[in-house]
Amino acid sequence: MEWNPQDLHTLSQCFVNTLSPSPEPRRRAEAILSDFSQKPNYGLAVLRLVAEPNVAEEIRQAASVNFKNHLKVRWSPAPNSDEPRIQDAEKEQIKALIVSLMLNATPRIQGQLSEALVLIGKHDFPRLWPNLLPELTGSLQKASQAGDYASINGILGTANSIFKKFRHEFKTNELLYDLKYCLENFAAPLLEIFLKTANLIESAANADAAALKPLFESQRLCCRVFFSLNYQELPEFFEDHMNEWMTEQMKYLANSYPALENSADGLALVDELRAAVCENINLYMEKNEEEFQAYLNGFALAVWNLLTTVSQSPSRDQLAVTAIKFLTTVSTSVHHSLFAGEGVIPQICQGIVIPNVMLRDEDTELFEMNYIEFIRRDMEGSDLDTRRRIACELLKGIATNYKPQVTNLVSVQIQNLLTSFAANPEKNWKDKDCAIYLVVSLATKKAGGTSVTTDLVDVQSFFGSVIVPELQSQDVNGFPPMLKAGALKFFTMFRTHIPKPMTLQFFPDLIRFLRAESNVVHSYAASCIEKLLLVKDESGQARYTSVDISPVLPQLMNNLFEALQVPESEENQYIMKCIMRVLGVADISREIVGPCITGLTSVLNKACENPKNPVFNHYVFESVAVLVKRACGKDASLIAVFEINLFPSIQKILVEDVQEFYPYALQLLAQLVELNRPPIPQSYMQIFPMLLSPDLWRKASNVPALVRLLQAFLKKAPHELNQEGSLRQVLEISNKLVSARNTDEQGFYVLNTVVESLDFNVIVPYIGQIWSSLFTVLQTRQSPKYIKCLLIFMSLVLVKHGFTNLVESVNGIQANLFLMILGQFWISNLTHITGFIETKLTAVASTRLLCESQMLLDAAAVEHWGKLLNSIITLLSRAEQDRVEEDPEMPEFAENVGYSATFIRLHNAGKTEDDPLKDIRDAKEFLPIRQNYYVSATLITAKLFERSCGEEEGILFQFSLNLGHHAFVNNHYSHSQRF
């Protein structure tokens, strides 16, 4: 794209139209810009438009946003992206212009260009952009001489963004090289501007706020750059100049600045600088404790004094949290003796911990207005950066070295708070909440488990005297609801400590609280029930079973579904997770199935209209899947009930192409197909042609679910599919899947099911093409995963259809190809197989090769025979935990997973692993069973052993083979490794 007046006018008009409130001109302009963006030098043209002083500000601002987004997509496209890459010549011109344009731009445009510069720097700096840092430092010196703090802060902000990578990336030689380059070019100018600004602040302490604000912003940015450059390790320059840095940073914690602090925005700016200083000294305490030691006492005192004056206002939370975090780091260091002085720990408890743990109006407002965020902070541990949590972390830190003092002090404080509550419950209810919070937050999680313990109180006594009164409150909506939530949280946290009879006594109360109007309260009640159903006794058995919940099951399910009708809880993930857990434990009768499937399909249909909460929706589908699994497993006649209820919802998802739910719907269909006995109903067979549509397989997130459904059809209706001539299309799909690196495993799943479900005479017309495709891929992709899948597939062909069919079909591609595959891939990779069924399958198949193959007894193949035996013994002799892959009962669904192009498996609709060798319990037992075959090879193998290990060992091995004495083989596998 050329830069000329015509292009300037065209681009300007397009950006004007992108701001139009009317959709039609806006869409037309966006389409034109999209076409222009495909042309060379488009980014450069837009950047020049941004630089044109005669163009209106709003047009230049729109162009700056477009420029930034253009660079984001085109500067360094992903390897599999179709987006064209910006050419190197254009890149160089952009890099030559952007710094000066950014510094001279208005604030809003400067922000966009700064982000664009950082995007470029992420890929090119410093190796492909060596001029950037010299240009920034040169501009910084000029701006400093001119006293231009707008430019200074723009440069420092850009440097801060560029240097952030040193905080987040792993330490490597390449990263340290880049850090060294940045230090050599920027450390000295940074200190120079920091000290100059510090002097200006001191000389202008009584100036007006407008003059001080850019100075304080500059110092904050200097401190953030300091943090980045010191994050990996202590640089020599900063160690040499530590006194200058620390002396000035101390002032911002110790001094006050009335000219700024008298206004809210001025106080916020000063607090941001102080918080940055606290992060810096906390970093030095964590990583450079010895070098920082000389400054520790002064900073500790300054932080302590600062905390005693910081108000409870939310605007000061960041400062309070970072300051307390610094004291917490000190408390766990070798300098913890700072807390050993008389009265220090009580002062911390009274002056810092209790005030910050006590509920504030902001907490109450969050409880009422945003229950999801409240629960995330309060129950799920995302409150590390809140005052309540960090104050308790400070106590935990001090308790590391002073546990008796902390325990006694906090225990007394808890009793005082409870006494205060008892004196006036209505007025002092926050004191009881504080007491419960202290017990819960200071509890210690036992290693390797989910249970917690505490030394602060006797759990059962505290539960009976403090928690039970809240649980037995007849008014679930009574004031204050936060106390009820706190009681439910305690019950949940200490669930393993409450005896089963006592828990069952209060189970009806938990069910009552599901009807509470407070979203937090009924969410905590649901979470408590769900967690209780996961409790296991020391024997590993579930403490609570279907027998325990059967008496209350109808009321429990009714209240759970009613809770989903409460405003803002229509997509409450805690309620739905509880529904899933209850259905996974309860005895599912026909009476329960009706209301449950009605309630779930109703929820599902609403979610289809606008999928918003991926966690909630995942548990909806898990609930449906577990209901289908457990109900139909008990009563097969219920399959028809589920088909009637679920088919309309599944059809809605498939027909309306609800992409978020597509993989879930396919998995539910697969589950229903597998539950049916052949012949499966025609209603399912009508779905099958859809599976063969190539368009459906293009979306990566659909593939595993489509494969799962295809496998179900192949297992339940193999002959019908073959009669309809669909097998060729199925194999074409599997071939495409195998050919792609990211779906090859899914392709093998289809092939495995074909081999298991169909007779070999049905497969024969296609087997040559199958082998040809697989071996063609093998020539270019010899990854461990692919070879493992190939080895399992070949083993399956052998055990299902015989050694002869396997060898002859492979050799039909090329003479003696099987022996080559055996020598180059099978033997050497056999020991890498994992999984119980996979290990058994490949071990048995390999054993049959040894025993049934005359080809391996040929003199030219004797070496293969011995090596294969060695691999079998090595595979079977490995420790069980090294080769068995256990599937967890029910993995937690990641809370941070959103709707994206990823497949999410439904655990409760999971495919049951098919064992093609059900008659063989353990592959180790299969070796002695084949002793007759061993005898035919005894002399050859004995000679191999004699040559490798000595005459005596060869005689013993011959004797062991004749007896079928597998124990000898198992104990002597290490000798055979010498073959």
N, C-alpha and C positions, 0 to 999 in steps of 0.2 A: 504494500500500500504506500503510495507516494504522498509526501507532505506538500500540498499545494492549497491555494485558496478554496478551490472547489471541494476538496476532501475536508478541509477545515469546516466549511459551511455544512456539508453533509453530516459530519460527526456531531457538530454542535446541535443541529436540528434533531438528530436522533436522541441525543441526551436530553434535550428539552421535552421530547415526546415521552421518554421513559418516566418523566415526572408527571405526566398527564393523569388526572383522575379517571379519565375514560379508558376502559380496557382495550378498545380496538386500536387506537393510535399507539398505546403503550406496547401492545403485543407486536404490532408491525415494526416499531422501532427496535424492539428486542430481537426480532428475527433478522433485521438488516444488520445490526451489530454482531449478531452471531455469525452471519455470512462474512462480514468484514474480518472477524477475528481469525478466520481460516487463512487469511492472506499474510504474506511476509510483512514485517515491519508495522503490523497493526498496533502492538504494544507501544512502540516508539512514537507512533502518530498520536495515540491517546495521551501519552506523557507530554508531548509537545503542546497538545491542546490544554492540558492542565497548567502549563507554564505561560499561556497567552494572557497577558494582563488585560487585554481589551475584551475578553470573553467574560460573561456574567459569572458571578461567584457560584451560584447554584449549579450552573452547567459544569464548571470546573470541578466542583465537589462530586457531582454524579460521575464525571469522567475519572476522577481519582479512585472512586470505589470500583468502577469497572476495570480500571488498570490493575488494581490490587487483585481482584478476582481472576483476571486474565492470567496474571503471573502464577497464581495459586494452582491453576490447572495446567498451564503450558510451560512453565519454566523447567520443571523436571517431572514430566508425566510418569505415572506408574508403568512398570514394564509391560503389563497386559492392556494398557490403555490405547484407545484409537486416536486420542487427541494429538494433534501435531505439536512438535516441540519447537520452541522459539529458536531461531538460528543463532549461532555463536556471534556473528557480526552484529546482529541486533542486540544481543545481550550486552556486548561490550559498550555499545552506544548508550544503552539504558543505564548501565553502571557508571558511566562517565557523567551522566546528567543528574541522577536522582538525588545525590547528597546535597548539592547546591540548591536544587529546586525545593527539597524538603525544608531546608533551613530558612528559605525566603518565603515560604508559603504561609497562608493564614492558618490559625490553629486547627480548624477542622480538616483542611486539606493536608496539613502537616501530619496529623494523626494517621491518615490513610497512607500517605507516602512513607511514613515511618514503618507501618506494618508491611508495606510492599518491600521496603529495604530489608526488613528482617526475614521475609520469605526468601529473598535472594540470598541473603547471608547464610540461611540455614543450609543451602546446597553448595554455595560457592566459597564462603568465607572459612578460613583465610586463603586457602591454596589457590583458588581460581579468582580471587579478588584481593590481591596483595595491596592494592592502593587504598582500600576502604579505610583501614585504621589510620594510616598517615593523613588521609584527607580529613577524617573526623578530628584527630588531635590538632591538626593545623587550624581547622575551623574553630575548635574549642579555644585555642590560644588567642585567636583574633577576637572572638566574642568576649573572652575574659578581659582583654585589653580595652575593649569598647564598653564593658559593663553591660552587655546585652544578655540579660538572663533569660529572655525568651528563647534565644538561639542556644544558650548554654544548656538549658533544661531540655530542649529538643535533642541536642547531641547526647546528653547523658541518658535520656530516655531510650534513645536508639541503642546506645552502648549497653544499657541494662538489658534490653530485650535480646541483643545478640549474645551477650555473655551468659544468659540464663542456661544455656546448654551445659555449662560446667556444673550446674546443680543436679541435673537429671540424668546425665549419661554415665555409664560405667567407666571406671578409670582404665584407660588403655594407653599404650605408647603414643598413638596418634592423637588422642585427646590431650595428653600432657604436652605434646609438641605444639598443638594449637594454643594451649594455655600459656606456654612459655613465650610464644610469639605475642600474645595479647599483653602479657605482663611487661615485656620489653618495650612495647609501644605505648601502653596506656597507664601503667601503674604510677609513674612519676607525674604526668599531667593530671591524673585524678587527685593525687595528694595535693598538688599545687592549687587546684581550684577549690578543694575542700578547705584548705587552710585559709585561702583568701576569703572565701565566703564566711568562714567562722569569724574572721577579723571584722568583716563588714557587719555581721550580726551583733557583735559586741559593741561596735562603735555606733550602731543604729538601734540599740535595744529599746530606746524610748521613741523611735520613729513610729509613724502610723502603720497600720496593718497592711495597707496596700504595698508599702515598700518592703516589708518583712516577708510577705508570702512567697515571692519567687525565690528568696534566699533560703527559706526553710524547705521549699520543694527541691531546690538544688542539693541541699545537704541530705535529704531523704534519698534522692537518687544516687548520690555518692555512696551512701551506706548500703544501698541495694547492690551496686556494682562491687563494693568491697566484699559483700557476702558471696557473690558469684565467684570472684577471683580467689577467694580463700577457701572455697568449699572443698576442693579436692585434697589440698594439703597446704601447709603454711609456706607461702613463697618467701624467698630470702629478702626481697625488697620490703615486704610488709613486716617481717621480723625485725629488720634493721630500723624501721620507722614506726614500730609499735607504739612508742611513747607519744608521738604526735597524734596518731590516730586515737589512742585510748584517752588521752587527756581531753581532746575536743569532744569525743563522744560522751564522756562522763558529764560534761557541762550540761548536755541536753536532758540528762536524767535529774541532775541536781538543781538546776536553775528553773525559775519560772519566767514567763514572758507575758506580762499582763496585757500588753498592747494587742497580742493575738488571742490570748486565752479568754478574754472577756466576751468574745463572740463564738458562736457554735462552730462555724466553719474554720475559724482561726484555731480554736482548741483542737479540732479534728486534725488539722495539719500538723500541729506540734505533737499530738499523740502518735501520728503516723511516723514521724521522725523518731520518737522515743521507742516505739515498737520495733522499728528497724534496728536501732541500737541494741535493744534487748535480744533480737535474733542474732546479731553479730557476736555479742558476748556469750550467748548460749552456744553458738558454734565453736568459739574458742574454748569454752569449758569442755565441750565434748571431744574436740580434736587436738587442741593445743594447750592442754591443761597446765603443763609445766611452764611453758613460756608465758602464759597468762597469769600465773600465780601472783606475781607482784601487784597486779591490779585487782585481784579478786575481792579483797576485803572492802575496798572503796566502792566497787560496783555493787556488791551485796548489800552494803548499807544504803546506797542510793536507791536501789530497787526496793528495799524494805520500806524506806521512807516514802517513796513514790506510791507504793501500794496502799499505805495508810491514808493517803489523800485522794485516791481515785474513787470517784463516786460510783454508784450502782447503775448509772445511766448506760443504756445499751451502746451509745456512741463511743463509750470508752472500753468496750469489751475486748477489742483487739490488743490494746495496751495491757490490760489486766491479765489476759491469757499469756501473752509472751513474757511478761514480767514474772508471773508465777512459774512458768515453764523453766525460766532461768534458775530460780530458787530450787526447783525440783531437780534439775541437773546437778546443782551444787550438793544437794542432800544425798545423792547417791555416789558422789565422787570421794576421793581420798581426803578432801577438805571438809567432810561432813561435820568436823568438830565445831564449825561455826554455829551449829545448832545445839551444841552440848551445853552452852551456858545456862545458868540458872534462870528459869522463867522464860527462855526463848521459845520452847515448844508450846507452852500455854498461850503465849502472846500470839504465835502464829495461828493457833487454833481459834482463839477468840477474835483476833484482829483481821485474819485473812480467810481462813477456811469457812467458819460458820457464816459470816456475812455473804460470802460468795456461793455457798450451798443453799442458803435460804431462798425460797421461791420469790421471784419478783413479779410485778404486774405483767411484764413482757412474757414471762413463762406461762402465766395464766391465760393471757391472750392467745399465745400459740396453741395451748391446749384446746381452746374453744374454736379457734378460727382455722387452724391448719393441723389437723390431727395426724396426718401422715408424717409431716416434718417433726412433730413432737415425738412420735413413736420412734422415728429414725434416730433421733438424738437420745431419747430416754431409754429405750429398750434395746436398740440394735447397735449401740456403741459408736455412732457417728458424731458423738458430742465431745470428741477430744479437744476441740477448739472452743468449748463453752466454759464459762466460769465454774459452773457446778462440777464438771468432770475434772478440770485441771486442778481445782482446789483439793479434790480427793486424791488426785495423783501426787500432789505435794505431800499429803499425809502418808501415802504409801511409800514415797521416796524416803521421808524421814524415818519411817518404821523399818526400813532396810537395816539401819544401824541402831535404832532406838525403839525397838518394838514394844518392850514392856511399858515404857513411858507413854508412847502413843496409844497403846491399847487401853491403859488405865484412864488416860485423859479423855479419850473419845467415849469410853464406856460411861464415865461420869457425865459427860456432856449429853449423851443420849438420854440418860435418866433425867437430867435436868429439863431437857426439852419435853419429855413425856410428862413430867410433873407440871410443867407450865401448861401443857395441853389439858391435863386433867382439871386444872384450876379453872379454866375457862375455854371449853372445847370450841365454842362458836367463834371466839375471838382469836384463839391461839392455835388454830388447826394447822397452820403452816409449820409450827414447831414439831408436831407429830410427823408431818410429811418430811421435814428435815431429818428427823431421827431415823425414819424408814430408809430414806435415801442414803444416809451414812452407812447403815448396816449393809445395804445391797451393794453400794459402790465400792466399799472397802473389803468386800468378800474376796477370797482368793480361790481362783479356779484350780482344781486338782489337775496334775499333769496327766495328759493322755485321755482326758474325759471331759464331760460337760458339767459335772457336779461341782459345787462350790462349798467353801467352808469359811467360818468366821470365828474369831476369838473374842469379838466384841460383846456378844450376847449368847445365851443358851437358845438355840434356834427354836426348839419345840416350846420352850417357855415363852419366848417372844411372840411366837406364832399364836399361842393360846391367849395371851393377855393383850396384845397389840393388834394383831391381824384379824383374829376371829370376830371381834366385835364389828369390824367393817364388813366382813363377809356375811354376817348374820343380819345386817341391816335390812329390814323388810322393804324399805323404799330404795329401789335401785337407782332412782334419780335424785335421792336426797343430797343436801349440801353437806360437805363439798365433794364433788365428784373426783377431784384429784386425789383425795385420800383413799377412795375406793380403788382408783387406778394403782396407787402405790401399794396397797394391800395385795392386789392381784399380781403385781410385779414381784413382790416378795415371795408369794406362793409359787410363782413360776420359777424364780431363781433357786429357791431352796426345796424344790419338789422332791428331790431324792431323800431329804431329811425327814419329811413328814410321813409317818407310818401309813400303810395302806388303809387300815380301818378308819383312821382319821380323815384321810383324803376322800374316801368314799362317802363319809358322813357329810362332807361339804360339797360333794359333786352337784347335788341339786341347787346349791347356792350359786355355783359357777354357771349353771344353766340359766338361772334367773337373771344373772347379770348380762346375759346375751340380749336381754330386752331393754337394757339401759339406753336412754336417749343419747348419752354422750358417746361419740364415736370412739374415743380413746378407751372408755370403760368396756364397751362390748368387744372392742378389738383385743384388749388385754384378757378378757374372759375367754375368748376364742383361742388366743395364743396359749393361755394356761392349760386349757383342755388338750390342745394339740400336743404340747410338750409333755404333759402327763402320760399320754398314750405312747410316748417314745421311751419312757423310763424302763430300764432293765435292772433286774436284780443281779446280785453278784454272780449267779450261775449263768448270766447272759440271757435268761428268759424274760419275756415281757412281764412287767409287774401287773399291768392292767389288761384284761382280755375281754373278749366279747361277752363273757358271762357277767363281768362287772358292769358293763354299760347297757346290757339288754333291758333292764327294768326302766331305764330313763331314755332309751333310744328314740322313741317317737317324739317326746317332748324336746329332746336335744335337737333333732333334725328340724323340727318345726321352728324352734327359736333361732336356729342358725339361718334358715331361709327368711324368717321375718326380719332379722338384722340387716339383710341385704336390701330391705325396703326403706331403711332409715335414710333420710337425706344425707348425701355425701358418702354413704357407705354402699352405694349400689355396686361399686367395683372394689369392695374391701378385700384386699388380698389375704388378710389374716383370717377373716371369716371363711373364705373359700379354701384356704389351706387346711383349716380345721375340718371342714366338710370332707375334704379328701382323706384326711387322716382317720376320721371316724369311720368312713365307709371302708377303709382298709383294715379296720379292726373288728367292726361289728358283724354280727350274724345277719346277713342280708336275706330277709324273707320277702315274699311276694308283696306283703302289705307295705313294706318299706320302699320297695322298688318304685311303685306308682308315684307317690308324692315326690320322691327324690329325682326321678328322671323328668318329671314335669317341671320341677323347679329349675333343674340344670339346663334343660332345653330353652326355657324361658329366658334365663340369664344369657345363654349362648346366642340366642336370636337377637337380643338387645345389643350384645357386644359386636355382633356382625355389622350392625349399622354404622358403628364408629369405634373401631378397636383403639383403645387408649392406653390401657394398663397391661403391658405384656406379662407381668408377674401374675396378676389376677387371672388373665385369660389362660395362661399356662395351667394354673391350678383348676380352672373350670374343666379343661380337657382331661387333665389327670383324674379329676373326680368322676367324669363320665367313664373313663377307661377302667378305673378300679371298680366302679359299680357294675359295669358290664362283665368284667372278669370274674368278680366274686359271686355275682348273682347267677350268671349262666354256668359257672363251674358247679354250682349247687343244684340248679334247675335249668336244664337245657331248653325247656319249653318257653323260658323267658326271652330267648333270642328274638322271637317274633315281636314281643312287646318293645324291645329296644329298636328293632328295625322300623316299626311303625312310628316311634317317637323321634328317632334320630335321622331317618332318611330325609325328611323335609329340611332339617338344618344343614345336613351335609350337602344336599342338592343346592341350597341357597349359596353356600360357600363356593361350590364348584362352578355354578352357573354365573353368579355375580362376580366371580374371580376375586374373592376376598383374600388377597395374597398373604396377609398376616396369618390366616388360619388354614391355608391350603395344605401345608404339610401335616397339620394336626388332623384334618378331615381324612386325608389319605391313610394315616395310621389307624384311625378308628375304623375305616372301611376294611383295612387289612385284618384288624382284630375280629371284626364280625365275620369276614370270609373264613378265617381260620376256625372259628367256633362252630360253623356249619358242618354238617356231615355230607359227604358226596351222595348224590349230585347236588351241587349248590343251586339255590333258586335262580330262576331266569333274570330276576331283577338285578342280581349281581353281574351276570354275564353281559347284560346290556352296558355295563360300565366299562367292560374290558377294552373295547375298541378305543375308548378315550386314552387309555394307557399307552397306546401305540402311536399317538400323535407326536411327531418330532418337536412341535412347538412347546409342548408341555415339559420336555426334558431339557430345554435350553436354560431354564432358571435353576441355578445351582442349588438353592435351598429346597427345591422340590425333589431332587434326585434320590436321596436316601429313602424318603417316604414312598416315592414311586416304585423304587426297587423292592421295598418291603411289601407293597401291595401286589406287585408282579410276582413275587415269590409265593405269596398266599394263593394266587390263582393257579400258579404252576403246580403247587402241592395238591390243591383240592380239585382241580379240573384239568389234569395234564392231557388226557386223551381228547377232551372236547376242544381244547386249544389247538391240538395237532390236526384234528379233523377239519377245523376251520381254516387251516393253512396259516395260522398266526405264528407258528414256531420260527419261521424264517425271519419275520419282523422282530420277534423277541431277540433272536441271535444278532440281528443287525444293531439293535439297541445296546446289547451287551458289548459288542465289538467297539462301538463308539465310546462307551464308558471306559473300557479297558485302554483304549488308545489315548485317553486324556489322563495326564498325571494325577490330577486332583480327584478323579472318579474311578481310577482303575480298580480299587478294592470293591466298589459297588458293582462293577461289571463282573467281577469274579463271583460275587454273591449270586448273581443271576445264573451264571454258568454252573455253579455248584448245585443250585436247585434243579436246573434242567437235567443234570447228570443223575441226581438222586431220584427224580420223579418219573423219568421216562426210560423205557427199555432201550437197550443199545441199538436195536435194529431201527428204531425211530430216529436216533441221533446219527446213525451212520452216514446218511447223505450230506450231513453238515460238518462232520467231525474233522475232515481234512481242512476245511476253511477255518474252523476254530483253531486248530493247531497252527496253521499258517499265520493267522493274525497274532496269536500269542507269541510265537517265536520271532515274528518281525519286530514286535515291540521290545522283546528281550534283547535284540541286537543293539538297541539304542538306549534302553532304560534298564540297567541292572541294579536298581535300588534294592535294599534289603526288603522293603515292603512288597515290591512287585515279585521278587523271587520267592518270598514266603507264600504269597497268594498262589503263584504258579505251582509250587511244590504241593500245597494242600489240594489244589484242583487235580493234579495228576494222581495224587494218592487216592482221592475220592473215586476217580475213574477206575483205578486198579481194584479197590475193595468192592465197588458196586458192580463192575462189569468184567473183571478178570484181568490177569496179567497179559494174556495174549492179545486181547482187544486193545489194551493200552499201547503195548510195544508195536504191534503191527500198524496201528493207525498213525503213530508218530513216525515210524520208519517209512510210511507211505508218502510222507512229505519229502524225505531224503534218506537214502540208504544209511543205516547205522546211526541215524540221528539220535535215537533214544540213548544209545551208549554214550554218545558225546554229551547229551544233556545230563545224564547220570554222573559222568565224571567231572564235568565242569561246574555244575550247579547243585544237583541233588545232594550229593555226599557232603560237600563242604558247607552247605547251608542247613542241613537237617538239624544240627545242634542248636540253631537259632530259633526254632519253632517254640512258641509259647501258647499257653491255654491248654486246659486239660483235654478237651475233645480233640483239638488240633494235634496235640502231642501224641495222643493215642492213635489217631488216624494215620499220621505219617510214620509212626513207629511200626504199626502193624503192616502198613503197605510196604515199608522197607524190608521188614522181616519176610514177608511173602516173596519179595523180589529175591532175597537170599535163597529162599527154600524152593521156589518154584521155577526159577529161571535157569534153564540149561545154558543160556548164553553166558551167565556169570561164572559158570564152572569151566568155561573154555580157558585154555592156558593163557590166551592173550588178555583175558578179563579177570584173572585171579586177583590182581592188585585191587581192582574195583571191589571185589567180594570182601576182602579184608578191611578195606577202608570204610565200606558201608557198614560192616559189622561194628567197627570201632565207633562210628557216628551214632548208631542205634544205642549202643551201650552208654555212650557219653550222654545222649539225650535222656535216657531213662534213669541214669544215675544222678542227675542233677538234683539239688535240693528242691523239694516240692514248692517252696515259696518262690523259687526262681522261675518257675514255668507255669504256675497256675495264676490266672488272672481272675480275681474275684469281682463280681458285680455288686456294688453297694446296694443296700436295701432300697433306699430312695434318696438319691443325691439331691442336695439343696439346689433349688433353681436360683441362679445368680441374680441378685437384685438389680445389678447394673446392666442386665441384658435388655436391649430394646429391640424394636422391630428392625431387622436388617437381613441381608442375604445370607443367613446362616440357618442350618437345620437344627431344630431342638427336638430331641427324642422324648417321646412319652414313655416314662418308665413303666407305667401300669398297662400300657398297650404293647409292651416289648415282645418281640418275637422269641418264642421258646427255642433254645438252642437244640437243633436236631443232632442226635448222635447216630451216625450211620453204623456204629459198631456196638449196639446196645448189649449184645451177647458177651462182649469182652469187657469185664469190669475194669481191668487194669492191663495196660500193654505189657507190663513186666511178666504177667502170668501167661502171655501169649507165646513167649520164647520157649518155655518148656513144652508147650502143647505141640510145637512144630519139631519135636525131637527127631521124628523119622526123616524129615528133610535134612536135618543137621548131619545125620549119619552119612548121607551121600557125599557131604563135603568135608567130612572129618579129616581125612588124610591130607587134603590140600591145605586146610587151615592149620593143621598140626605142623605141617612143614613150614608154613609161614611163621608160626610161633617159634618153631625150633630155630629158624634162621634169624629171627628177631630177638628172641629172649633166651634161647638155649634149649638143649635137648630135653632136659627134665621138665621144663615148663610146657614144651610141646606135647609130651606124653600126658601130662596132667590135663591139658586143654582137650586132648582127644578123648580122654576118659570122661571129662565133664560133659562134652557134647553128646557122647553115647548115652549117658545117663539123663541127658536133658537137665543137667544141674545148673540152673540159672544163677543161683547164689554165687557160684564160682565166677561166672561171667561178670556179674555185677561187682564183685570184689576185685576183679583183676582188669577192669576196663582201662586202667591207666597204662598197663603194659601194652595194650593193643594200640595206644596212641602212637607207638613207634612205627607203625606200618607205613 
